[in-house]
Amino acid sequence: MHVTILGAGAWGTALGLVAADAGHSVRLWAREDHVVADVNERHCNPTYLPGVVLPESVGATSKIVDALGAQESALIILSVPTQHIRTVLAPVASHLEGASIVDVSKGIERGTHLRVSEILADIGVQAQSYTVLSGPSHAEEVGRRLPTTVVAASHIPAAAEFVQRTLTTDAFRIYTSDDVTGVEICGALKNVIAIAAGMIDGVGLADNTKAALITRGLAEIARLGVALGARTETFSGLAGLGDLFVTCTSRHSRNRFVGEQIAKGRSLQEVLADMTAVAEGVPTAIGAIELARDLDVELPITEKVAAILFDGVDPREALRELMARPMRTEI
């Protein structure tokens, strides 16, 4: 089969390796000509995923129409940062008609409060099927073929099962689900909570604090997801607890890194300027708060993260305010 991947960052490149290991030919679309040249000529992507050798069955192009139209794709994997999906895909929406789309981007669009599935519908993408693939899966470890397990969620069970069959390898195991909303919300908000986890590391706090953050952060994510119609059990699964844990604790986590650096005194602008990858939790914090207010759902941790990122609130003061919230039952 042929697999097209839109976005040649770390995760898109790692999934190119997965698809190639599963026996497919792969075409990556990248904006940068030097990334295309590295993939095609050197079989690597040192800009975003250093140290990983790509099979010769993985090629690249900087022309998105060529990526979509080179040959009929079994799957089109969407690995474009959420805030750019509208700009990138709206001009080529007609080329996606009837396609099987697998989304691996994680976020909520600022201004519209839309999840990725909703953005695609809003720009007129008439896909044959839509599946969201998420779970504890750092690209750096997937690129090293370390055992990784994720979940594919689709409203069409056969679509999730097709993704499962198409991308499963000896090192990459896929479960299926029909809870698209839950998996999308987990993927979006876990990045915001990971920024808070980085702030805990940055101010020198320890395990008790981070464990409380992860636990209460998961409750916060679940409140928003359930208000949107998600199933409660999704939040204890791979897309929920699994991805939240790894993103809050791993040295590979871009969002955790952002929080840590800000807590150490750097400005958000400085931190983002030094990164080649995108920290999706930064813009998602605002989108999530706006969405939660529409639904009358409390997101106290997310609100404090946004206050620290955009209003200059000191992380220590934000923590004190969280600890001083009115007492209540846990459940």
C-alpha positions as CSV (number, residue, x, y, z in Angstrom):
1,M,0.0,0.0,0.0
2,H,0.9,3.7,-0.3
3,V,0.8,6.0,2.8
4,T,1.0,9.8,2.6
5,I,2.1,11.7,5.6
6,L,1.4,15.5,5.7
7,G,4.0,17.0,8.0
8,A,7.6,15.8,8.4
9,G,8.2,16.8,11.9
10,A,9.4,14.2,14.5
11,W,6.1,12.4,14.8
12,G,5.3,12.4,11.1
13,T,8.8,11.1,10.3
14,A,8.5,8.4,13.0
15,L,5.2,7.2,11.6
16,G,6.8,7.1,8.2
17,L,9.2,4.6,9.7
18,V,6.3,2.6,11.2
19,A,4.5,2.5,7.9
20,A,7.6,1.4,6.1
21,D,8.2,-1.3,8.6
22,A,4.6,-2.5,8.1
23,G,5.6,-3.0,4.4
24,H,4.2,0.2,2.8
25,S,5.7,2.8,0.5
26,V,5.6,6.3,2.2
27,R,5.5,9.9,0.9
28,L,6.2,12.6,3.4
29,W,5.2,16.2,2.7
30,A,7.5,18.8,4.3
31,R,7.6,22.6,3.9
32,E,11.4,22.8,4.1
33,D,13.4,21.9,1.0
34,H,16.4,20.8,3.2
35,V,14.2,18.3,5.0
36,V,13.0,16.9,1.6
37,A,16.6,16.6,0.5
38,D,17.7,14.8,3.7
39,V,14.9,12.3,3.4
40,N,15.4,11.6,-0.3
41,E,19.2,11.7,-0.4
42,R,20.4,10.7,3.0
43,H,17.4,8.7,4.3
44,C,17.2,10.7,7.5
45,N,15.6,13.8,9.0
46,P,18.2,15.2,11.4
47,T,16.3,18.5,11.8
48,Y,13.4,16.8,13.6
49,L,14.3,13.2,14.3
50,P,18.1,12.9,14.6
51,G,19.8,9.5,14.8
52,V,17.0,7.6,12.9
53,V,17.7,6.0,9.6
54,L,14.7,5.8,7.2
55,P,14.1,2.9,4.8
56,E,14.5,3.7,1.1
57,S,10.7,3.2,0.8
58,V,10.2,6.6,2.5
59,G,10.4,9.5,0.2
60,A,9.5,13.2,0.5
61,T,8.3,16.2,-1.4
62,S,7.7,19.9,-0.7
63,K,4.7,20.1,-3.0
64,I,1.5,19.1,-1.1
65,V,-0.5,18.4,-4.2
66,D,2.2,15.9,-5.4
67,A,2.1,14.2,-2.0
68,L,-1.6,13.8,-2.2
69,G,-1.8,12.9,-5.9
70,A,1.4,10.9,-6.6
71,Q,-0.6,7.7,-6.3
72,E,-3.7,6.5,-4.5
73,S,-3.0,6.3,-0.8
74,A,-4.4,3.7,1.5
75,L,-4.1,6.3,4.3
76,I,-3.4,10.0,4.6
77,I,-1.8,10.7,7.9
78,L,-2.3,14.3,9.1
79,S,0.7,15.4,11.3
80,V,0.4,19.2,10.8
81,P,0.3,21.3,14.0
82,T,-3.4,21.9,14.8
83,Q,-3.2,25.7,14.6
84,H,-2.0,25.4,10.9
85,I,-4.4,22.6,9.7
86,R,-6.9,25.1,8.3
87,T,-4.3,27.1,6.4
88,V,-2.6,24.0,5.0
89,L,-5.6,21.9,4.0
90,A,-8.2,24.4,2.9
91,P,-6.6,25.0,-0.5
92,V,-6.3,21.3,-1.2
93,A,-9.6,20.1,0.4
94,S,-10.8,18.7,-2.9
95,H,-7.7,16.4,-3.1
96,L,-8.8,14.8,0.2
97,E,-12.3,13.8,-1.0
98,G,-12.9,10.2,-0.4
99,A,-9.7,9.7,1.5
100,S,-9.1,7.7,4.6
101,I,-7.6,10.3,7.0
102,V,-5.6,9.4,10.2
103,D,-5.1,12.4,12.5
104,V,-2.1,12.4,14.8
105,S,-2.2,16.2,15.5
106,K,-3.3,17.1,19.0
107,G,-5.0,20.4,20.0
108,I,-7.9,22.7,20.0
109,E,-8.0,25.6,17.4
110,R,-7.8,29.0,19.0
111,G,-10.8,31.2,18.2
112,T,-13.1,28.5,16.9
113,H,-12.6,26.0,19.8
114,L,-12.7,23.2,17.2
115,R,-11.0,19.8,17.5
116,V,-9.2,18.4,14.4
117,S,-12.2,16.4,13.2
118,E,-14.3,19.5,13.4
119,I,-11.8,21.7,11.6
120,L,-11.7,19.2,8.7
121,A,-15.5,19.3,8.5
122,D,-15.5,23.1,8.7
123,I,-13.2,23.5,5.7
124,G,-15.2,21.1,3.6
125,V,-12.9,18.0,3.7
126,Q,-15.2,15.1,2.6
127,A,-13.2,12.2,3.8
128,Q,-14.3,8.6,3.4
129,S,-13.3,8.0,7.0
130,Y,-11.6,9.8,9.9
131,T,-9.5,8.1,12.6
132,V,-7.6,9.7,15.4
133,L,-4.4,7.9,16.5
134,S,-3.2,8.8,20.0
135,G,-1.5,7.4,23.1
136,P,1.9,7.4,24.9
137,S,4.2,7.6,21.9
138,H,7.2,9.9,21.9
139,A,8.6,10.0,18.3
140,E,12.2,9.6,19.6
141,E,11.3,6.2,21.0
142,V,9.1,5.1,18.1
143,G,12.0,6.0,15.8
144,R,14.2,3.6,17.8
145,R,11.6,0.9,17.4
146,L,11.0,0.7,21.2
147,P,7.7,-1.1,22.1
148,T,4.8,1.4,21.8
149,T,1.1,1.0,22.2
150,V,-1.6,3.5,21.0
151,V,-5.3,3.6,20.2
152,A,-7.1,4.3,16.9
153,A,-10.6,5.8,17.3
154,S,-13.2,6.2,14.6
155,H,-16.9,6.5,14.4
156,I,-16.6,3.8,11.7
157,P,-15.3,0.6,13.4
158,A,-14.0,-0.8,10.1
159,A,-11.9,2.3,9.6
160,A,-10.2,2.0,13.0
161,E,-9.6,-1.7,12.3
162,F,-8.1,-0.8,8.9
163,V,-5.6,1.6,10.6
164,Q,-4.9,-1.1,13.2
165,R,-4.1,-3.7,10.4
166,T,-2.2,-1.2,8.2
167,L,0.2,0.3,10.8
168,T,0.7,-2.4,13.4
169,T,4.3,-3.8,13.6
170,D,6.3,-5.9,16.0
171,A,7.1,-2.7,17.9
172,F,3.9,-0.6,17.3
173,R,0.7,-2.1,18.7
174,I,-2.7,-0.5,18.0
175,Y,-6.0,-0.9,19.9
176,T,-9.3,0.4,18.5
177,S,-12.0,2.6,19.9
178,D,-15.1,4.4,18.7
179,D,-14.7,7.4,21.1
180,V,-13.3,10.0,18.7
181,T,-14.3,12.9,21.0
182,G,-12.7,11.4,24.1
183,V,-9.4,10.5,22.3
184,E,-9.2,14.0,20.7
185,I,-9.8,15.8,24.0
186,C,-7.2,13.6,25.8
187,G,-4.6,14.4,23.2
188,A,-5.3,18.1,23.3
189,L,-5.4,18.8,27.0
190,K,-2.7,16.4,28.1
191,N,-0.2,18.8,26.6
192,V,-1.5,21.7,28.7
193,I,-1.2,19.6,31.9
194,A,2.3,18.6,30.8
195,I,3.3,22.3,30.7
196,A,2.2,22.5,34.4
197,A,4.3,19.4,35.1
198,G,7.3,21.1,33.7
199,M,6.7,24.1,35.9
200,I,6.7,21.8,38.9
201,D,10.1,20.5,37.8
202,G,11.3,24.0,37.1
203,V,10.6,25.3,40.6
204,G,12.1,22.3,42.2
205,L,9.1,20.5,43.6
206,A,8.9,16.7,43.7
207,D,6.9,13.5,43.3
208,N,4.0,14.3,45.6
209,T,3.2,17.5,43.7
210,K,3.5,16.0,40.3
211,A,1.4,12.9,41.2
212,A,-1.4,15.2,42.4
213,L,-1.1,17.3,39.2
214,I,-1.4,14.3,37.0
215,T,-4.3,12.9,38.9
216,R,-6.3,16.1,39.1
217,G,-5.3,17.0,35.6
218,L,-6.8,13.8,34.4
219,A,-10.0,14.6,36.3
220,E,-10.0,18.0,34.6
221,I,-9.6,16.5,31.1
222,A,-12.4,14.0,31.8
223,R,-14.8,16.7,32.9
224,L,-14.4,18.5,29.6
225,G,-14.5,15.4,27.5
226,V,-17.7,14.0,29.2
227,A,-19.4,17.4,28.8
228,L,-18.7,17.0,25.0
229,G,-20.2,13.4,25.0
230,A,-17.0,11.3,25.5
231,R,-17.1,8.1,27.4
232,T,-15.6,8.1,30.9
233,E,-13.5,4.9,30.4
234,T,-11.5,6.5,27.6
235,F,-9.7,8.7,30.1
236,S,-8.3,5.8,32.0
237,G,-6.9,4.3,28.8
238,L,-4.0,4.8,26.5
239,A,-5.1,8.1,25.1
240,G,-5.9,9.4,28.6
241,L,-3.9,8.2,31.6
242,G,-1.2,6.6,29.4
243,D,-0.4,9.7,27.2
244,L,-0.8,12.1,30.2
245,F,1.7,10.2,32.3
246,V,4.4,10.0,29.6
247,T,4.0,13.6,28.5
248,C,4.2,14.9,32.1
249,T,7.2,12.9,33.0
250,S,9.4,12.3,30.0
251,R,12.5,14.2,29.0
252,H,11.3,14.0,25.4
253,S,8.1,16.0,26.1
254,R,8.2,19.4,24.4
255,N,5.3,20.7,26.5
256,R,6.9,19.7,29.8
257,F,10.1,21.4,28.6
258,V,8.3,24.7,27.9
259,G,6.8,24.7,31.4
260,E,10.2,23.9,33.0
261,Q,12.0,26.7,31.2
262,I,9.3,29.3,32.0
263,A,9.4,28.3,35.7
264,K,13.2,28.8,35.6
265,G,12.6,32.4,34.5
266,R,12.7,32.4,30.7
267,S,10.0,34.1,28.7
268,L,7.6,32.1,26.6
269,Q,8.8,33.9,23.5
270,E,12.4,33.0,24.3
271,V,11.6,29.3,24.9
272,L,9.5,28.9,21.7
273,A,12.1,30.7,19.6
274,D,14.7,28.2,20.5
275,M,12.5,25.1,19.6
276,T,12.4,23.5,16.2
277,A,9.3,21.5,17.2
278,V,5.8,22.8,18.1
279,A,4.5,22.8,21.7
280,E,0.8,22.3,21.0
281,G,-0.2,22.9,24.6
282,V,0.6,26.6,24.4
283,P,-2.2,27.7,22.0
284,T,-4.5,24.8,23.2
285,A,-4.6,26.3,26.7
286,I,-6.6,29.3,25.4
287,G,-8.8,27.2,23.1
288,A,-9.6,24.8,25.9
289,I,-10.5,27.6,28.4
290,E,-12.8,29.3,25.8
291,L,-14.5,25.9,25.1
292,A,-14.9,25.1,28.8
293,R,-16.5,28.4,29.5
294,D,-19.0,27.8,26.7
295,L,-19.9,24.5,28.4
296,D,-19.7,25.8,32.0
297,V,-16.9,23.3,32.9
298,E,-14.2,24.2,35.4
299,L,-10.5,23.8,34.3
300,P,-8.6,25.3,37.2
301,I,-5.1,23.9,36.2
302,T,-5.5,24.9,32.5
303,E,-6.6,28.4,33.6
304,K,-3.5,28.8,35.8
305,V,-1.2,27.5,33.0
306,A,-2.7,30.1,30.6
307,A,-2.3,32.8,33.3
308,I,1.4,31.9,33.7
309,L,2.0,31.7,29.9
310,F,0.2,34.8,28.8
311,D,-0.3,37.1,31.8
312,G,3.0,36.7,33.6
313,V,1.6,35.1,36.8
314,D,4.4,33.5,38.9
315,P,4.2,29.7,38.9
316,R,4.6,29.5,42.7
317,E,1.8,31.9,43.2
318,A,-0.4,29.9,40.8
319,L,0.3,26.8,42.8
320,R,-0.6,28.5,46.1
321,E,-3.9,29.6,44.6
322,L,-4.6,26.1,43.4
323,M,-3.9,24.7,46.9
324,A,-6.1,27.3,48.5
325,R,-9.2,26.5,46.4
326,P,-12.3,25.6,48.4
327,M,-12.3,22.2,49.9
328,R,-14.5,19.6,48.2
329,T,-15.0,15.8,47.7
330,E,-12.7,14.1,45.3
331,I,-15.3,12.5,43.0
